[in-house]
C-alpha cells in the first residue's frame, strides 16, 4: 500500500491532462460514452452476480 501512495503522489495534473488528451485522440469524442456505458453495464452485471452468489450461500447455510 505504501508503494501505491508513492506512485499516486508522482502523478501530476499535467500528466493526467496528457493521458486524457491521448485517450480522446485514440477513441474520439463519440466513442467514449459508448465505452463508459459498456464499462458501467459490466460492473452492474458483476455486482448482480456477486449478490446472487451471496444469496445462494446464505440459503445453503440455513
LINURCOR-V672599 format. One record per helix or strand of 2 or more residues. SS is the DSSP state (2 for helix, 1 for strand). FROM is the first residue (numbers start at 1). TO is the last residue. If there is no record, write none. Layout:
SS | FROM | TO
SS | FROM | TO
This chain:
2 | 2 | 9
2 | 13 | 27
2 | 29 | 61
